[in-house]
């Protein structure tokens, strides 16, 4: 499972990180994106619209809940 922020730096985004992991590790890698941006804007940049996007700040219990729900799907 990959958990990434959307803004990694000026040159690389979380979407770029997801593409690399899914190309090099597993095309089915489960992903969670954490962001302070508008979720609709972030989804526009992602190739997989089913990726959950959670807003900052996120607490441990909420993150654990999202991770658990992904294990069930």
PyMOL Python script that loads the backbone (N, CA, C, O; Angstrom):
from pymol import cmd

cmd.read_pdbstr("""\
ATOM      1  N   UNK A   1       0.845  -1.166   0.000  1.00  0.00           N
ATOM      2  CA  UNK A   1       0.000   0.000   0.000  1.00  0.00           C
ATOM      3  C   UNK A   1       0.898   1.239   0.000  1.00  0.00           C
ATOM      4  O   UNK A   1       1.885   1.314   0.731  1.00  0.00           O
ATOM      5  N   UNK A   2       0.530   2.194  -0.831  1.00  0.00           N
ATOM      6  CA  UNK A   2       1.244   3.465  -0.920  1.00  0.00           C
ATOM      7  C   UNK A   2       0.377   4.563  -0.334  1.00  0.00           C
ATOM      8  O   UNK A   2      -0.783   4.723  -0.714  1.00  0.00           O
ATOM      9  N   UNK A   3       0.943   5.315   0.590  1.00  0.00           N
ATOM     10  CA  UNK A   3       0.289   6.499   1.128  1.00  0.00           C
ATOM     11  C   UNK A   3       1.180   7.677   0.744  1.00  0.00           C
ATOM     12  O   UNK A   3       2.343   7.743   1.142  1.00  0.00           O
ATOM     13  N   UNK A   4       0.626   8.599  -0.029  1.00  0.00           N
ATOM     14  CA  UNK A   4       1.427   9.714  -0.522  1.00  0.00           C
ATOM     15  C   UNK A   4       0.692  11.036  -0.370  1.00  0.00           C
ATOM     16  O   UNK A   4      -0.535  11.104  -0.443  1.00  0.00           O
ATOM     17  N   UNK A   5       1.465  12.067  -0.159  1.00  0.00           N
ATOM     18  CA  UNK A   5       0.911  13.418  -0.207  1.00  0.00           C
ATOM     19  C   UNK A   5       0.763  13.766  -1.682  1.00  0.00           C
ATOM     20  O   UNK A   5       1.478  13.222  -2.525  1.00  0.00           O
ATOM     21  N   UNK A   6      -0.144  14.651  -1.992  1.00  0.00           N
ATOM     22  CA  UNK A   6      -0.293  15.071  -3.382  1.00  0.00           C
ATOM     23  C   UNK A   6       0.860  15.985  -3.790  1.00  0.00           C
ATOM     24  O   UNK A   6       1.422  15.828  -4.874  1.00  0.00           O
ATOM     25  N   UNK A   7       1.215  16.934  -2.932  1.00  0.00           N
ATOM     26  CA  UNK A   7       2.324  17.854  -3.229  1.00  0.00           C
ATOM     27  C   UNK A   7       3.604  17.315  -2.629  1.00  0.00           C
ATOM     28  O   UNK A   7       3.814  17.412  -1.420  1.00  0.00           O
ATOM     29  N   UNK A   8       4.460  16.748  -3.456  1.00  0.00           N
ATOM     30  CA  UNK A   8       5.740  16.245  -2.966  1.00  0.00           C
ATOM     31  C   UNK A   8       6.821  17.313  -3.078  1.00  0.00           C
ATOM     32  O   UNK A   8       7.615  17.494  -2.155  1.00  0.00           O
ATOM     33  N   UNK A   9       6.853  18.006  -4.184  1.00  0.00           N
ATOM     34  CA  UNK A   9       7.698  19.182  -4.377  1.00  0.00           C
ATOM     35  C   UNK A   9       7.278  19.846  -5.681  1.00  0.00           C
ATOM     36  O   UNK A   9       6.304  19.422  -6.301  1.00  0.00           O
ATOM     37  N   UNK A  10       7.985  20.861  -6.097  1.00  0.00           N
ATOM     38  CA  UNK A  10       7.580  21.611  -7.288  1.00  0.00           C
ATOM     39  C   UNK A  10       7.649  20.774  -8.566  1.00  0.00           C
ATOM     40  O   UNK A  10       6.913  21.037  -9.518  1.00  0.00           O
ATOM     41  N   UNK A  11       8.521  19.778  -8.594  1.00  0.00           N
ATOM     42  CA  UNK A  11       8.729  19.012  -9.820  1.00  0.00           C
ATOM     43  C   UNK A  11       7.989  17.671  -9.841  1.00  0.00           C
ATOM     44  O   UNK A  11       7.781  17.103 -10.913  1.00  0.00           O
ATOM     45  N   UNK A  12       7.595  17.163  -8.684  1.00  0.00           N
ATOM     46  CA  UNK A  12       7.007  15.826  -8.607  1.00  0.00           C
ATOM     47  C   UNK A  12       5.738  15.888  -7.760  1.00  0.00           C
ATOM     48  O   UNK A  12       5.703  16.529  -6.709  1.00  0.00           O
ATOM     49  N   UNK A  13       4.696  15.208  -8.242  1.00  0.00           N
ATOM     50  CA  UNK A  13       3.445  15.156  -7.483  1.00  0.00           C
ATOM     51  C   UNK A  13       3.183  13.735  -7.010  1.00  0.00           C
ATOM     52  O   UNK A  13       3.874  12.796  -7.406  1.00  0.00           O
ATOM     53  N   UNK A  14       2.180  13.593  -6.162  1.00  0.00           N
ATOM     54  CA  UNK A  14       1.763  12.267  -5.737  1.00  0.00           C
ATOM     55  C   UNK A  14       1.307  11.417  -6.911  1.00  0.00           C
ATOM     56  O   UNK A  14       1.492  10.200  -6.911  1.00  0.00           O
ATOM     57  N   UNK A  15       0.702  12.063  -7.923  1.00  0.00           N
ATOM     58  CA  UNK A  15       0.286  11.334  -9.128  1.00  0.00           C
ATOM     59  C   UNK A  15       1.494  10.727  -9.826  1.00  0.00           C
ATOM     60  O   UNK A  15       1.420   9.607 -10.331  1.00  0.00           O
ATOM     61  N   UNK A  16       2.609  11.457  -9.861  1.00  0.00           N
ATOM     62  CA  UNK A  16       3.838  10.919 -10.455  1.00  0.00           C
ATOM     63  C   UNK A  16       4.336   9.718  -9.654  1.00  0.00           C
ATOM     64  O   UNK A  16       4.746   8.709 -10.227  1.00  0.00           O
ATOM     65  N   UNK A  17       4.297   9.832  -8.341  1.00  0.00           N
ATOM     66  CA  UNK A  17       4.740   8.747  -7.461  1.00  0.00           C
ATOM     67  C   UNK A  17       3.895   7.496  -7.686  1.00  0.00           C
ATOM     68  O   UNK A  17       4.423   6.386  -7.752  1.00  0.00           O
ATOM     69  N   UNK A  18       2.589   7.680  -7.802  1.00  0.00           N
ATOM     70  CA  UNK A  18       1.684   6.549  -8.039  1.00  0.00           C
ATOM     71  C   UNK A  18       2.022   5.865  -9.359  1.00  0.00           C
ATOM     72  O   UNK A  18       2.072   4.637  -9.423  1.00  0.00           O
ATOM     73  N   UNK A  19       2.252   6.643 -10.407  1.00  0.00           N
ATOM     74  CA  UNK A  19       2.597   6.052 -11.714  1.00  0.00           C
ATOM     75  C   UNK A  19       3.866   5.213 -11.621  1.00  0.00           C
ATOM     76  O   UNK A  19       3.936   4.126 -12.197  1.00  0.00           O
ATOM     77  N   UNK A  20       4.871   5.710 -10.900  1.00  0.00           N
ATOM     78  CA  UNK A  20       6.131   4.967 -10.771  1.00  0.00           C
ATOM     79  C   UNK A  20       5.904   3.666 -10.011  1.00  0.00           C
ATOM     80  O   UNK A  20       6.361   2.609 -10.447  1.00  0.00           O
ATOM     81  N   UNK A  21       5.210   3.730  -8.891  1.00  0.00           N
ATOM     82  CA  UNK A  21       4.976   2.525  -8.085  1.00  0.00           C
ATOM     83  C   UNK A  21       4.163   1.505  -8.869  1.00  0.00           C
ATOM     84  O   UNK A  21       4.473   0.314  -8.850  1.00  0.00           O
ATOM     85  N   UNK A  22       3.132   1.962  -9.552  1.00  0.00           N
ATOM     86  CA  UNK A  22       2.293   1.011 -10.300  1.00  0.00           C
ATOM     87  C   UNK A  22       3.008   0.457 -11.524  1.00  0.00           C
ATOM     88  O   UNK A  22       2.666  -0.629 -11.992  1.00  0.00           O
ATOM     89  N   UNK A  23       3.976   1.165 -12.047  1.00  0.00           N
ATOM     90  CA  UNK A  23       4.757   0.665 -13.178  1.00  0.00           C
ATOM     91  C   UNK A  23       5.841  -0.300 -12.710  1.00  0.00           C
ATOM     92  O   UNK A  23       6.043  -1.352 -13.316  1.00  0.00           O
ATOM     93  N   UNK A  24       6.530   0.052 -11.642  1.00  0.00           N
ATOM     94  CA  UNK A  24       7.686  -0.733 -11.204  1.00  0.00           C
ATOM     95  C   UNK A  24       7.375  -1.821 -10.193  1.00  0.00           C
ATOM     96  O   UNK A  24       8.088  -2.822 -10.123  1.00  0.00           O
ATOM     97  N   UNK A  25       6.320  -1.642  -9.408  1.00  0.00           N
ATOM     98  CA  UNK A  25       6.030  -2.588  -8.330  1.00  0.00           C
ATOM     99  C   UNK A  25       4.805  -3.438  -8.650  1.00  0.00           C
ATOM    100  O   UNK A  25       4.898  -4.661  -8.747  1.00  0.00           O
ATOM    101  N   UNK A  26       3.660  -2.785  -8.814  1.00  0.00           N
ATOM    102  CA  UNK A  26       2.423  -3.521  -9.083  1.00  0.00           C
ATOM    103  C   UNK A  26       1.372  -2.585  -9.661  1.00  0.00           C
ATOM    104  O   UNK A  26       1.087  -1.540  -9.076  1.00  0.00           O
ATOM    105  N   UNK A  27       0.798  -2.943 -10.791  1.00  0.00           N
ATOM    106  CA  UNK A  27      -0.260  -2.115 -11.373  1.00  0.00           C
ATOM    107  C   UNK A  27      -1.502  -2.022 -10.477  1.00  0.00           C
ATOM    108  O   UNK A  27      -2.307  -1.101 -10.614  1.00  0.00           O
ATOM    109  N   UNK A  28      -1.646  -2.984  -9.561  1.00  0.00           N
ATOM    110  CA  UNK A  28      -2.800  -2.999  -8.662  1.00  0.00           C
ATOM    111  C   UNK A  28      -2.479  -2.449  -7.272  1.00  0.00           C
ATOM    112  O   UNK A  28      -3.267  -2.620  -6.342  1.00  0.00           O
ATOM    113  N   UNK A  29      -1.331  -1.792  -7.124  1.00  0.00           N
ATOM    114  CA  UNK A  29      -0.952  -1.258  -5.811  1.00  0.00           C
ATOM    115  C   UNK A  29      -2.064  -0.367  -5.269  1.00  0.00           C
ATOM    116  O   UNK A  29      -2.565   0.515  -5.966  1.00  0.00           O
ATOM    117  N   UNK A  30      -2.439  -0.609  -4.022  1.00  0.00           N
ATOM    118  CA  UNK A  30      -3.462   0.212  -3.378  1.00  0.00           C
ATOM    119  C   UNK A  30      -2.822   1.519  -2.936  1.00  0.00           C
ATOM    120  O   UNK A  30      -1.684   1.541  -2.467  1.00  0.00           O
ATOM    121  N   UNK A  31      -3.574   2.614  -3.093  1.00  0.00           N
ATOM    122  CA  UNK A  31      -3.030   3.950  -2.865  1.00  0.00           C
ATOM    123  C   UNK A  31      -4.013   4.801  -2.082  1.00  0.00           C
ATOM    124  O   UNK A  31      -5.227   4.713  -2.266  1.00  0.00           O
ATOM    125  N   UNK A  32      -3.459   5.625  -1.206  1.00  0.00           N
ATOM    126  CA  UNK A  32      -4.206   6.674  -0.520  1.00  0.00           C
ATOM    127  C   UNK A  32      -3.455   7.975  -0.750  1.00  0.00           C
ATOM    128  O   UNK A  32      -2.237   8.034  -0.577  1.00  0.00           O
ATOM    129  N   UNK A  33      -4.179   9.017  -1.140  1.00  0.00           N
ATOM    130  CA  UNK A  33      -3.566  10.327  -1.340  1.00  0.00           C
ATOM    131  C   UNK A  33      -4.041  11.262  -0.230  1.00  0.00           C
ATOM    132  O   UNK A  33      -5.237  11.369   0.042  1.00  0.00           O
ATOM    133  N   UNK A  34      -3.090  11.928   0.399  1.00  0.00           N
ATOM    134  CA  UNK A  34      -3.383  12.911   1.433  1.00  0.00           C
ATOM    135  C   UNK A  34      -3.094  14.287   0.853  1.00  0.00           C
ATOM    136  O   UNK A  34      -2.054  14.492   0.227  1.00  0.00           O
ATOM    137  N   UNK A  35      -4.012  15.237   1.058  1.00  0.00           N
ATOM    138  CA  UNK A  35      -3.818  16.555   0.462  1.00  0.00           C
ATOM    139  C   UNK A  35      -4.533  17.645   1.237  1.00  0.00           C
ATOM    140  O   UNK A  35      -5.470  17.389   1.993  1.00  0.00           O
ATOM    141  N   UNK A  36      -4.076  18.843   1.034  1.00  0.00           N
ATOM    142  CA  UNK A  36      -4.759  20.018   1.537  1.00  0.00           C
ATOM    143  C   UNK A  36      -5.514  20.714   0.421  1.00  0.00           C
ATOM    144  O   UNK A  36      -6.191  21.716   0.652  1.00  0.00           O
ATOM    145  N   UNK A  37      -5.398  20.183  -0.791  1.00  0.00           N
ATOM    146  CA  UNK A  37      -6.056  20.752  -1.972  1.00  0.00           C
ATOM    147  C   UNK A  37      -7.488  20.234  -2.097  1.00  0.00           C
ATOM    148  O   UNK A  37      -7.892  19.313  -1.387  1.00  0.00           O
ATOM    149  N   UNK A  38      -8.225  20.823  -2.984  1.00  0.00           N
ATOM    150  CA  UNK A  38      -9.568  20.391  -3.304  1.00  0.00           C
ATOM    151  C   UNK A  38      -9.501  18.983  -3.906  1.00  0.00           C
ATOM    152  O   UNK A  38      -8.752  18.744  -4.853  1.00  0.00           O
ATOM    153  N   UNK A  39     -10.282  18.061  -3.354  1.00  0.00           N
ATOM    154  CA  UNK A  39     -10.239  16.666  -3.807  1.00  0.00           C
ATOM    155  C   UNK A  39     -10.600  16.527  -5.278  1.00  0.00           C
ATOM    156  O   UNK A  39     -10.021  15.689  -5.971  1.00  0.00           O
ATOM    157  N   UNK A  40     -11.533  17.320  -5.771  1.00  0.00           N
ATOM    158  CA  UNK A  40     -11.913  17.242  -7.189  1.00  0.00           C
ATOM    159  C   UNK A  40     -10.739  17.620  -8.077  1.00  0.00           C
ATOM    160  O   UNK A  40     -10.532  17.009  -9.125  1.00  0.00           O
ATOM    161  N   UNK A  41      -9.975  18.616  -7.672  1.00  0.00           N
ATOM    162  CA  UNK A  41      -8.793  19.026  -8.442  1.00  0.00           C
ATOM    163  C   UNK A  41      -7.740  17.916  -8.461  1.00  0.00           C
ATOM    164  O   UNK A  41      -7.121  17.656  -9.493  1.00  0.00           O
ATOM    165  N   UNK A  42      -7.547  17.277  -7.330  1.00  0.00           N
ATOM    166  CA  UNK A  42      -6.559  16.193  -7.248  1.00  0.00           C
ATOM    167  C   UNK A  42      -7.008  15.013  -8.112  1.00  0.00           C
ATOM    168  O   UNK A  42      -6.190  14.430  -8.823  1.00  0.00           O
ATOM    169  N   UNK A  43      -8.291  14.652  -8.062  1.00  0.00           N
ATOM    170  CA  UNK A  43      -8.796  13.542  -8.872  1.00  0.00           C
ATOM    171  C   UNK A  43      -8.591  13.792 -10.365  1.00  0.00           C
ATOM    172  O   UNK A  43      -8.399  12.844 -11.126  1.00  0.00           O
ATOM    173  N   UNK A  44      -8.629  15.038 -10.789  1.00  0.00           N
ATOM    174  CA  UNK A  44      -8.400  15.348 -12.208  1.00  0.00           C
ATOM    175  C   UNK A  44      -7.012  14.908 -12.657  1.00  0.00           C
ATOM    176  O   UNK A  44      -6.818  14.544 -13.817  1.00  0.00           O
ATOM    177  N   UNK A  45      -6.043  14.942 -11.738  1.00  0.00           N
ATOM    178  CA  UNK A  45      -4.669  14.607 -12.085  1.00  0.00           C
ATOM    179  C   UNK A  45      -4.357  13.111 -11.942  1.00  0.00           C
ATOM    180  O   UNK A  45      -3.345  12.634 -12.456  1.00  0.00           O
ATOM    181  N   UNK A  46      -5.216  12.388 -11.251  1.00  0.00           N
ATOM    182  CA  UNK A  46      -4.975  10.963 -11.040  1.00  0.00           C
ATOM    183  C   UNK A  46      -5.564  10.145 -12.175  1.00  0.00           C
ATOM    184  O   UNK A  46      -6.614  10.489 -12.719  1.00  0.00           O
ATOM    185  N   UNK A  47      -4.892   9.068 -12.529  1.00  0.00           N
ATOM    186  CA  UNK A  47      -5.378   8.196 -13.595  1.00  0.00           C
ATOM    187  C   UNK A  47      -6.453   7.246 -13.085  1.00  0.00           C
ATOM    188  O   UNK A  47      -7.240   6.722 -13.874  1.00  0.00           O
ATOM    189  N   UNK A  48      -6.495   7.018 -11.781  1.00  0.00           N
ATOM    190  CA  UNK A  48      -7.448   6.080 -11.174  1.00  0.00           C
ATOM    191  C   UNK A  48      -8.381   6.868 -10.256  1.00  0.00           C
ATOM    192  O   UNK A  48      -7.985   7.302  -9.174  1.00  0.00           O
ATOM    193  N   UNK A  49      -9.603   7.041 -10.695  1.00  0.00           N
ATOM    194  CA  UNK A  49     -10.569   7.845  -9.936  1.00  0.00           C
ATOM    195  C   UNK A  49     -11.063   7.143  -8.674  1.00  0.00           C
ATOM    196  O   UNK A  49     -11.761   7.750  -7.862  1.00  0.00           O
ATOM    197  N   UNK A  50     -10.710   5.875  -8.504  1.00  0.00           N
ATOM    198  CA  UNK A  50     -11.143   5.154  -7.306  1.00  0.00           C
ATOM    199  C   UNK A  50     -10.189   5.353  -6.124  1.00  0.00           C
ATOM    200  O   UNK A  50     -10.472   4.886  -5.021  1.00  0.00           O
ATOM    201  N   UNK A  51      -9.079   6.030  -6.338  1.00  0.00           N
ATOM    202  CA  UNK A  51      -8.115   6.264  -5.260  1.00  0.00           C
ATOM    203  C   UNK A  51      -8.747   7.186  -4.221  1.00  0.00           C
ATOM    204  O   UNK A  51      -9.231   8.266  -4.561  1.00  0.00           O
ATOM    205  N   UNK A  52      -8.744   6.763  -2.954  1.00  0.00           N
ATOM    206  CA  UNK A  52      -9.293   7.634  -1.922  1.00  0.00           C
ATOM    207  C   UNK A  52      -8.389   8.852  -1.690  1.00  0.00           C
ATOM    208  O   UNK A  52      -7.163   8.742  -1.651  1.00  0.00           O
ATOM    209  N   UNK A  53      -9.026   9.998  -1.541  1.00  0.00           N
ATOM    210  CA  UNK A  53      -8.300  11.233  -1.248  1.00  0.00           C
ATOM    211  C   UNK A  53      -8.793  11.715   0.106  1.00  0.00           C
ATOM    212  O   UNK A  53      -9.987  11.939   0.301  1.00  0.00           O
ATOM    213  N   UNK A  54      -7.870  11.871   1.032  1.00  0.00           N
ATOM    214  CA  UNK A  54      -8.229  12.345   2.368  1.00  0.00           C
ATOM    215  C   UNK A  54      -7.612  13.716   2.592  1.00  0.00           C
ATOM    216  O   UNK A  54      -6.509  14.010   2.130  1.00  0.00           O
ATOM    217  N   UNK A  55      -8.347  14.535   3.305  1.00  0.00           N
ATOM    218  CA  UNK A  55      -7.925  15.915   3.547  1.00  0.00           C
ATOM    219  C   UNK A  55      -7.036  16.011   4.777  1.00  0.00           C
ATOM    220  O   UNK A  55      -7.248  15.320   5.773  1.00  0.00           O
ATOM    221  N   UNK A  56      -6.030  16.889   4.686  1.00  0.00           N
ATOM    222  CA  UNK A  56      -5.202  17.209   5.844  1.00  0.00           C
ATOM    223  C   UNK A  56      -5.993  18.145   6.751  1.00  0.00           C
ATOM    224  O   UNK A  56      -6.815  18.918   6.258  1.00  0.00           O
ATOM    225  N   UNK A  57      -5.778  18.100   8.012  1.00  0.00           N
ATOM    226  CA  UNK A  57      -5.003  17.085   8.734  1.00  0.00           C
ATOM    227  C   UNK A  57      -5.826  15.807   8.900  1.00  0.00           C
ATOM    228  O   UNK A  57      -7.049  15.845   9.034  1.00  0.00           O
ATOM    229  N   UNK A  58      -5.132  14.695   8.888  1.00  0.00           N
ATOM    230  CA  UNK A  58      -5.795  13.405   9.079  1.00  0.00           C
ATOM    231  C   UNK A  58      -5.201  12.752  10.321  1.00  0.00           C
ATOM    232  O   UNK A  58      -3.983  12.695  10.487  1.00  0.00           O
ATOM    233  N   UNK A  59      -6.059  12.274  11.165  1.00  0.00           N
ATOM    234  CA  UNK A  59      -5.604  11.612  12.384  1.00  0.00           C
ATOM    235  C   UNK A  59      -5.359  10.136  12.155  1.00  0.00           C
ATOM    236  O   UNK A  59      -5.796   9.577  11.149  1.00  0.00           O
ATOM    237  N   UNK A  60      -4.666   9.507  13.078  1.00  0.00           N
ATOM    238  CA  UNK A  60      -4.354   8.080  12.940  1.00  0.00           C
ATOM    239  C   UNK A  60      -5.599   7.201  12.803  1.00  0.00           C
ATOM    240  O   UNK A  60      -5.603   6.256  12.014  1.00  0.00           O
ATOM    241  N   UNK A  61      -6.647   7.501  13.557  1.00  0.00           N
ATOM    242  CA  UNK A  61      -7.851   6.662  13.500  1.00  0.00           C
ATOM    243  C   UNK A  61      -8.520   6.756  12.133  1.00  0.00           C
ATOM    244  O   UNK A  61      -8.978   5.745  11.600  1.00  0.00           O
ATOM    245  N   UNK A  62      -8.581   7.958  11.560  1.00  0.00           N
ATOM    246  CA  UNK A  62      -9.192   8.118  10.232  1.00  0.00           C
ATOM    247  C   UNK A  62      -8.362   7.414   9.162  1.00  0.00           C
ATOM    248  O   UNK A  62      -8.910   6.744   8.286  1.00  0.00           O
ATOM    249  N   UNK A  63      -7.041   7.566   9.235  1.00  0.00           N
ATOM    250  CA  UNK A  63      -6.171   6.903   8.257  1.00  0.00           C
ATOM    251  C   UNK A  63      -6.304   5.388   8.377  1.00  0.00           C
ATOM    252  O   UNK A  63      -6.386   4.689   7.367  1.00  0.00           O
ATOM    253  N   UNK A  64      -6.324   4.886   9.590  1.00  0.00           N
ATOM    254  CA  UNK A  64      -6.487   3.442   9.812  1.00  0.00           C
ATOM    255  C   UNK A  64      -7.820   2.963   9.237  1.00  0.00           C
ATOM    256  O   UNK A  64      -7.883   1.884   8.648  1.00  0.00           O
ATOM    257  N   UNK A  65      -8.870   3.741   9.397  1.00  0.00           N
ATOM    258  CA  UNK A  65     -10.180   3.391   8.864  1.00  0.00           C
ATOM    259  C   UNK A  65     -10.159   3.305   7.344  1.00  0.00           C
ATOM    260  O   UNK A  65     -10.725   2.378   6.764  1.00  0.00           O
ATOM    261  N   UNK A  66      -9.512   4.264   6.701  1.00  0.00           N
ATOM    262  CA  UNK A  66      -9.413   4.242   5.233  1.00  0.00           C
ATOM    263  C   UNK A  66      -8.614   3.021   4.787  1.00  0.00           C
ATOM    264  O   UNK A  66      -8.978   2.353   3.820  1.00  0.00           O
ATOM    265  N   UNK A  67      -7.518   2.731   5.501  1.00  0.00           N
ATOM    266  CA  UNK A  67      -6.693   1.577   5.146  1.00  0.00           C
ATOM    267  C   UNK A  67      -7.480   0.277   5.309  1.00  0.00           C
ATOM    268  O   UNK A  67      -7.407  -0.603   4.452  1.00  0.00           O
ATOM    269  N   UNK A  68      -8.227   0.153   6.397  1.00  0.00           N
ATOM    270  CA  UNK A  68      -9.032  -1.048   6.619  1.00  0.00           C
ATOM    271  C   UNK A  68     -10.094  -1.221   5.548  1.00  0.00           C
ATOM    272  O   UNK A  68     -10.336  -2.341   5.096  1.00  0.00           O
ATOM    273  N   UNK A  69     -10.735  -0.129   5.132  1.00  0.00           N
ATOM    274  CA  UNK A  69     -11.767  -0.236   4.100  1.00  0.00           C
ATOM    275  C   UNK A  69     -11.172  -0.671   2.771  1.00  0.00           C
ATOM    276  O   UNK A  69     -11.844  -1.331   1.979  1.00  0.00           O
ATOM    277  N   UNK A  70      -9.929  -0.314   2.518  1.00  0.00           N
ATOM    278  CA  UNK A  70      -9.279  -0.716   1.260  1.00  0.00           C
ATOM    279  C   UNK A  70      -8.920  -2.197   1.263  1.00  0.00           C
ATOM    280  O   UNK A  70      -8.911  -2.828   0.206  1.00  0.00           O
ATOM    281  N   UNK A  71      -8.629  -2.754   2.409  1.00  0.00           N
ATOM    282  CA  UNK A  71      -8.315  -4.180   2.496  1.00  0.00           C
ATOM    283  C   UNK A  71      -9.538  -5.027   2.175  1.00  0.00           C
ATOM    284  O   UNK A  71      -9.412  -6.165   1.724  1.00  0.00           O
ATOM    285  N   UNK A  72     -10.709  -4.474   2.406  1.00  0.00           N
ATOM    286  CA  UNK A  72     -11.946  -5.224   2.159  1.00  0.00           C
ATOM    287  C   UNK A  72     -12.347  -5.220   0.687  1.00  0.00           C
ATOM    288  O   UNK A  72     -13.113  -6.079   0.251  1.00  0.00           O
ATOM    289  N   UNK A  73     -11.833  -4.258  -0.082  1.00  0.00           N
ATOM    290  CA  UNK A  73     -12.243  -4.174  -1.494  1.00  0.00           C
ATOM    291  C   UNK A  73     -11.278  -4.884  -2.407  1.00  0.00           C
ATOM    292  O   UNK A  73     -11.479  -4.906  -3.621  1.00  0.00           O
TER     293      UNK A  73
END
""", "prot")
cmd.dss("prot")
cmd.show_as("cartoon", "prot")
cmd.util.cbc("prot")
cmd.orient("prot")
